[in-house]
Each structure stands twice: as structure tokens, then as C-alpha cells.
Amino acid sequence: MSPSAVSLIDARSTEAAAMPRARVVRAYVADAKYESVRMLRAPAFGIPFLLLPIALYLLFAVVLFGEAIRADPSGGRFVFSGFAVFGVVGPALFGFGAVLAIERDQGLLTLKRALPAPPGSFLIAKMIMAVLFAGIVMITMLAAALSIGHVPLSIGRALAVSVVGLLGALPFCAIGLLIGTIASGRAAPAFVNLVYFPMLYLSGLWFPLPGVLKTFAPVWPTYHLMQLMLRAAGAVSTGSVIAHVAVLAGVTLVFAALAMRRLARQA
């Protein structure tokens, strides 16, 4: 790290420490607000990640297999859980992986670091944006499941799956963050897709996996999030809650630490 970068970081840290706590909180809130509004106003980001999960869920759970799901509530919970996981993973991975890489290429990351803002506020803003998208996805999914999806969920179950969906976005924020610190703006979407689609299909979100693939499904963090979602929805799941939470927490900490190390070297 260059001496000028060290001086800049020290100056910003000293300035942030001298700021009143209320002003620091307002700075974080403002950064998160504008980042969320920016992504909501971006059709290429907002439309796919907000509309695609609910559209696919309605297609499969209502139009194509509605009668079968009406006769099999456990199957309805399984389909709902799979598309809910699908809905919360996308914004977290792409919001960090692709968007951060593009900002690095355009010099926006350097500009954000030079602004008089609390350290790391732009990363926290992106994390809040991903959680906000996950919350919107969960609201639309629950509304469809309870009204026309024939998924019997009590208020407690609905709250439980919402919490799992919101917190479940965090490990994928960390994975996307690491990709965004490594890949270029042009290559990042391809790298994210190379991680995104195998995680979706090889973790058993939408269909039972054959023997060999089922053995390796726990390698993917989406598998553990799916098991927590199934448990919260009252469906049959495998493994213990503690083990699934530990794996997701470990993924979050390890990938975030590696990404922060990369960011520190790039400063």
C-alpha cells in the first residue's frame, strides 16, 4: 500500500472517529438509501432479480403444477423454498460481484474511498441493498404462496422463512464481494454466473438430485440455506440447524476476510 493511501485512510479514520455518532449513523443510512435507490432504478438489475423469482414460481407452482401442489402441501413448501432461495441469492451475488467490479474499473471505488464518509460505508450500503432486495422477494413470494400457491404457512412460519431469507443473503454478499475484488468489470458477470448456476442446480433447489450429485450437494452454500428454508417452512429437511448456520457463517467470514484483504492491497 502506498504512503499516500495509508495517509488517506488514517485521515478518514481520524475524521470518522471525531464525527458525532448521530452524524456517522446518518452517513451510513444515506449511503445505503442512495445505493438501494440506484439499483432499484436500474432496469437491468431490478427487473430480473425482483420479477424473475416470482414469475417462475407462479409458472411452476400455479400454472404447471398447481393441482399437484394443492394435493401435496409438502411439495408446495419444497417448491416455495427453492424459488425463495433462488430469489435472495441473485441480488447478493451480482450486486457485489458484477457491480463492484464495474465500479473498480471506472474508478468509482477510488472516488468513494476519497469521499468524507465513514470507512466501509459503501460496502455496508451494498449489503443493505442486497438484504432489501431479498426482503422484497420474500414479500412477493409469501403473498403468492399464501394466496394462490396453496402453501399452508402460519404467521410464525412466514416470519421464520422471511428471517432466513434476509440473513441468508449475507454469505452470498461475501462471495460476490470477493469476486468483485478479483475480476474485471467485463469478466465479473461471467465469473458470477460460473458460481451462480452450479450452486442453483447442484444443491437440489428444485428437484431431487441423483446419488452422486446428492453426496456433493453440501459443498454448496445454497444447499445449507435451502435446508434452513425448508425447516422454517415446516417441510422435511436434512442435517441440523446449527450445522447449516455454522457453514453459512463460516462462508461469510472467510470470503469477507479474503475480500477485505484484497481491497486493502488495492488501496
N, C-alpha and C positions, 0 to 999 in steps of 0.2 A: 504494500500500500504506500502511495507516495506521501511525502511530508505534508503537502497541501491538502490532501484528502484527510489525513489524520487531524490537521488543524481545523478543517471544516467540521468534521464530526465532533471534535472536542468543543468547538464553539457552539454548535447546535445543541449538544447535550447540556452545556452550561446554561444556555438561553432557556431551554425547556425546563431545567431544574429551577430557574429563577421565576418562571411564569406561575401565576396563581393557579391552583388546582382546577378551579372552575373554568378558567380560560383554556387549560390543556384539554379538559373534557370537551369543551365546545369545539376545539380544533379537531379532535378525533371524530366527533359527531358530524361536523361539517364535511370533513373529508369522506366519511362513509356515505353521507347523503348524496354528495355530488357524484361519487363513483357509482352508486346504485342508480341514480337518475340517468347518468351517461349510458350505462349498459341497458337499462330499460328502453331508452330511446334509440338504441342501435338495432334495427330490424334483423340484421344478420345474426345477432346474438340472442335478442329477446324472443323472437318468434319461434325459432326451433326449440329452445330449451323450456319455454313456457307452454307452448301449444302441442308440441310433438308427443310428450308423455301422455297427456290426457286424450289426445286424438287416437293414439294407438291403443290405449286402454279401452276406450269406448268401442273401437273397431273389434277388438278381440273379445272383450268381456261382455259386450252388449249385443253387437250386431252378429258376430260369427258364432259365439259360443254362449249366448245369453241363456238359452234353455238349459244347457248342461250345467251352467254355474248356478242357476236357480234351484236345480235339483241337488247340487253338491256344494254346500256352503264352504267346506274346507278348500275345495278347488277355487272358489271365488276369492278366499283370503290369500291363496298362493298367487293367483294372477295379480291381485291388487298389490301384494308385497313386491313382486318382481318389477312391476312398472313404477312403483314408488321409488325403489332403489335406483332404477334407470333415470328417473326424473331428477334426483338430487345429486347424482354423480356428475352429470354433464356440465352444469354451470361451474362446479368447483374445479374440475379438470381444465376446461377450456378458459374459464375466467382468469385463472392463474397462468396456465401453461402457454396458451397462444397469445393472450393479451399482454402479459408481462414481457414475453419475448419481443413482440412488436414494439412495445414501449422502449425496450432496451435499444433496439436498432434505430429508432427515431430520436434517441437522446432524451426522451421524456423522463426516463428513470433518473438520469443525471440531474435534470432540471428539478424534479421532485425532491431529490436529496438536498439541493441547494436552497430550496424554499424554507422560510422560517416556520417550520411545522415540527411537531413532536417527532422524535425518531421512530421510524416504523409505522407511521400513521397511514401511509399509502398501502402497506401490506394488510394492516388491520381493516382498512376500508374495503379492500378486495375480499377479505374473508367475510365481512358483514354482508357484502353484496351477494356472495355465494349462498350464505345462510338465508338471506331474504328471498332469493330465487327458489331455494329449497322449500321455504315456507309457503310461497305462492303455489308451487307444485303440489305440496301436501294438501293445501286447502282445496284446490280444484279436484284432486284425486279423491279426497274424502267426500266432497259434495257429490261427485258422480257415483262413487261406490255405495253411499248410503241412500241415494235417491233412485237410481236406475240400475246400479250394478249388482244388486241383490247380495251385498256383503253385510252380514249382521255384525255390526260393531257397536258396543256400548260407548257411552261418553268417555269412560275410563280408557277403553281400548283405543278410541280415536285420539285421545290426548297422548297415550303412550306411543302410538305409531308416529305422531307428529314430533314428539321429542326425539325419537330415534332418527327420524328423517333429518331434523335440524342439526343434531350433533353428528350424525353420520356423514355430513358433508365435509367435516373438518379433515379427516385423513386424506381425502382426495384434493383438498386445497393444498395440503403439504406436498403431495405427489406432483400436482400441477406446478407448484412453486419451484420445485427442483427442475422440472422440465423447462420452465421459463427462464431459469438462470443458466441453462446449458445450451439450449437450441437457439438458432437464429429465428428471426421473425418469419421467414419463409418456410423454414423446416419445422417449426414448432407444431403447427396443426397436424402434420404427418406423424410426428412423434407422439402427439397426444392420441391420435387415432390408433396407433400401434399398441398403445396401452389400453385405450378405452374399449375397443371392440372385443379383444380377447377376454378382458375382465367381465364383460357382459355375458358373452356366450359360454365361457368355460367355467363359470361359477354357478351355473344352474338357476339363473333367474327366472327363466320362462318355461323350461322343460326339464324333466329328469335326465341326468347325464348317464351314459353307459359306464360300465365298471371302471375302466382305466381312467377316463376323464373324471369320474366321481372321486377317485382316490386323490387326484391332484387339485381338486376344487378348493380345498382350504388354503392353497397358496395365494389365492386372490382375495384382497380385502373386501371386494363386493360380496363374496360368499359369507363372510362373517357379518356384514351389515344385513344381508338377506336373512340370516338366521335370527338376528335380533328383531328384524321387522316381523318375521313370522311369529316369533314368541310374543311380541307386543300385540299382534293382531289376533292372538288366540289360536293360531294354527300349529300344526306339528312342526317341530324344529329339531335339529341335532346339535349336540355339544352344549356346554354350559355357558350361561350368560357372562360369567366372569372371564372365561377364556376368550370369548369373542370380543369383549370390551378391551381386554388386555392386548389382543392382537391389533385392534384398530388404534388404540392409544400408542402402542409401540410404533406403528407405521407413521402416525402423526409426528411423534417426537423425532424419530430417526430421519425422515425425509425433510422435516422442517430444519433440523440441525444442519444437515448437509447443504440445504439451500441457503441458509443464512451464512454458512462458511463461504459458499460461492459468491454471495453478494458482497461479503466483506472483502474478498480478494479483488472484486471488480470495482470497488470504491476508489 
